[in-house]
Amino acid sequence: MNLDTPHADTLENHTASPDGGDGAMRMEVDARGLEPPEPMIRILAAVETLGAGGVLLARTDRRPVYLLETLSARGVRRVTEEQTHGHWIITLRRA
């Protein structure tokens, strides 16, 4: 796990649900199989919809280096985890 701090085909079809009773929302975006820069565009768009304390799980085919730099600049906390088949799960949390 890297402290650089998973399934909808498009932002329009993202999954959102309440997060454990604290009122924060959880969303998931699956950007696997998309060519750059589409994963970054979709994930950034989803992050913009998160309220304070909201969590986004994003699945990608590669470690999204440029996305992580952009998220740092925006103050979004993140954790990246490489999966067994070379996919990545990025957990994003808005402060």
Contact map, one row per residue, 1 for C-alpha under 8 A:
11100000000000000000000000000000000000000000000000000000000000000000000000000011110000000000000
11111000000000000000000000000000000000000000000000000000000000000000000000000011100000000000000
11111000000000000000000000000000000000000000000000000000000000000000000000000111000000000000000
01111000000000000000000000000000000000000000000000000000000000000001000000001111000000000000000
01111000000000000000000000000000000000000000000000000000000000000000000000011111000000000011000
00000111000000000000000000011100000000000000000000000000111000000000000000000000000000001000000
00000111100001100000000000011100000000000000000000000000011000000000000000000000000000000000000
00000111111011100000000000011110000000000000000000000000000000000000000000000000000000000000000
00000011111011000000000000001110000000000000000000000000000000000000000000000000000000000000000
00000001111111000000000000001110000000000100000000000000000000000000000000000000000000000000000
00000001111111000000000000001000000000000110110000000000000000000000000000000000000000000000000
00000000011111000000000000000000000000000000000000000000000000000000000000000000000000000000000
00000001111111100000000000000000000000000000000000000000000000000000000000000000000000000000000
00000011111111110000000000111000000000000000000000000000000000000000000000000000000000000000000
00000011000011111000000001111000000000000000000000000000000000000000000000000000000000000000000
00000000000001111100000011110000000000000000000000000000000000000000000000000000000000000000000
00000000000000111110000011100000000000000000000000000000000000000000000000000000000000000000000
00000000000000011111111111000000000000000000000000000000000000000000000000000000000000000000000
00000000000000001111111111000000000000000000000000000000000000000000000000000000000000000000000
00000000000000000111111100000000000000000000000000000000000000000000000000000000000000000000000
00000000000000000111111100000000000000000000000000000000000000000000000000000000000000000000000
00000000000000000111111100000000000000000000000000000000000000000000000000000000000000000000000
00000000000000000111111110000000000000000000000000000000000000000000000000000000000000000000000
00000000000000000111111111000000000000000000000000111110000000000000000000000000000000000000000
00000000000000011110001111100000000000000000000001101110000000000000000000000000000000000000000
00000000000000111110000111110000000000000000000000000111100000000000000000000000000000000000000
00000000000001111000000011111000000000000000010000000011100000000000000000000000000000000000000
00000111000001110000000001111100000000000000000000000001110000000000000000000000000000000000000
00000111111001100000000000111110000000000110010000000001111000000000000000000000000000000000000
00000111110000000000000000011111000000000000000000000000011100000000000000000000000000000000000
00000001110000000000000000001111110001100110000000000000011110000000000000000000000000000000000
00000000000000000000000000000111110000100000000000000000001110000000000000000000000000100000000
00000000000000000000000000000011111000000000000000000000000110000000000000000000000000000000000
00000000000000000000000000000011111101100000000000000000000000000000000000000000000000000000000
00000000000000000000000000000000111111100000000000000000000000000000000000000000000000000000000
00000000000000000000000000000000011111110000000000000000000000000000000000000000000000000000000
00000000000000000000000000000000001111111000000000000000000000000000000000000000000000000000000
00000000000000000000000000000010011111111100000000000000000000000000000000000000000000000000000
00000000000000000000000000000011011111111110000000000000000100000000000000000000000000000000000
00000000000000000000000000000000000111111111000000000000000000010010000000000000000000000000000
00000000000000000000000000000000000011111111100000000000000000000000000000000000000000000000000
00000000011000000000000000001010000001111111110000000000000000000000000000000000000000000000000
00000000001000000000000000001010000000111111111000000000010000000000000000000000000000000000000
00000000000000000000000000000000000000011111111100000000000000000010000000000000000000000000000
00000000001000000000000000000000000000001111111110000000000000000000000000000000000000000000000
00000000001000000000000000101000000000000111111111000001000000000000000000000000000000000000000
00000000000000000000000000000000000000000011111111000001000000000000000000000000000000000001010
00000000000000000000000000000000000000000001111111000000000000000000000000000000000000000000000
00000000000000000000000000000000000000000000111111100000000000000000000000000000000000000000000
00000000000000000000000010000000000000000000011111111111000000000000000000000000000000000000010
00000000000000000000000110000000000000000000000011111100000000000000000000000000000000000000010
00000000000000000000000100000000000000000000000001111100000000000000000000000000000000000000011
00000000000000000000000110000000000000000000000001111110000000000000000000000000000000000000111
00000000000000000000000111000000000000000000000001111111000000000000000000000000000000000000111
00000000000000000000000111100000000000000000000001001111100000000000000000000000000000000011110
00000000000000000000000001111000000000000000011001000111110000000000000000000000000000000111100
00000100000000000000000001111000000000000000000000000011111000000000000000000000000000001111000
00000110000000000000000000011110000000000010000000000001111100000000000000000000000000001111000
00000110000000000000000000001111000000000000000000000000111110000000000000000000000000111100000
00000000000000000000000000000111100000100000000000000000011111110000000000000000000000111100000
00000000000000000000000000000011100000000000000000000000001111100000000000000000000001110000000
00000000000000000000000000000000000000000000000000000000000111110000000000000000000001110000000
00000000000000000000000000000000000000000000000000000000000111111000000000000001010000110000000
00000000000000000000000000000000000000010000000000000000000101111111000000000000000000000000000
00000000000000000000000000000000000000000000000000000000000000111111100000000000000000000000000
00000000000000000000000000000000000000000000000000000000000000011111110000000000000000000000000
00000000000000000000000000000000000000010001000000000000000000011111111000000000000000000000000
00010000000000000000000000000000000000000000000000000000000000011111111100000100000000000000000
00000000000000000000000000000000000000000000000000000000000000001111111110000000000000000000000
00000000000000000000000000000000000000000000000000000000000000000111111111000000000000000000000
00000000000000000000000000000000000000000000000000000000000000000011111111111000000000000000000
00000000000000000000000000000000000000000000000000000000000000000001111111111000000000000000000
00000000000000000000000000000000000000000000000000000000000000000000111111110000000000000000000
00000000000000000000000000000000000000000000000000000000000000000000011111110000000000000000000
00000000000000000000000000000000000000000000000000000000000000000000001111111000000000000000011
00001000000000000000000000000000000000000000000000000000000000000000001111111100000000000001111
00011000000000000000000000000000000000000000000000000000000000000000001100111110000000000001111
00111000000000000000000000000000000000000000000000000000000000000001000000011111000000000111100
11111000000000000000000000000000000000000000000000000000000000000000000000001111100000000111000
11111000000000000000000000000000000000000000000000000000000000100000000000000111110000011110000
11000000000000000000000000000000000000000000000000000000000000000000000000000011111000011100000
10000000000000000000000000000000000000000000000000000000000000100000000000000001111101111000000
00000000000000000000000000000000000000000000000000000000000000000000000000000000111111111000000
00000000000000000000000000000000000000000000000000000000000000000000000000000000011111100000000
00000000000000000000000000000000000000000000000000000000000000000000000000000000001111100000000
00000000000000000000000000000000000000000000000000000000000011000000000000000000011111110000000
00000000000000000000000000000001000000000000000000000000001111100000000000000000011111111000000
00000000000000000000000000000000000000000000000000000000001111100000000000000001111001111100000
00000100000000000000000000000000000000000000000000000000111100000000000000000001111000111110000
00000000000000000000000000000000000000000000000000000001111100000000000000000111100000011111000
00001000000000000000000000000000000000000000000000000011110000000000000000000111000000001111100
00001000000000000000000000000000000000000000001000000011110000000000000000011110000000000111110
00000000000000000000000000000000000000000000000000001111000000000000000000011100000000000011111
00000000000000000000000000000000000000000000001001111110000000000000000000111000000000000001111
00000000000000000000000000000000000000000000000000011100000000000000000000111000000000000000111
